[in-house]
């Protein structure tokens, strides 16, 4: 599945939730590369930034 198809599926998933939402999705493209998809649905940018900041802090705090 290519990145464009994944983007469509992620956007459909958010639409099915029928909630203001956003998602950042990372995936392995091949042996050496990873891809990322971001999708926002009716989410104010300041709220998305707050969520991304929280997620980054949480991720970094769990690094070995």
Buried (B, 14 or more C-beta within 10 A) or exposed (E): EEEEEBBEBBBEBBEEEEEEBBBBBEEEEEEEEEBEBEBBBEBEEEEBEEBEEEEEEEEEEEEE
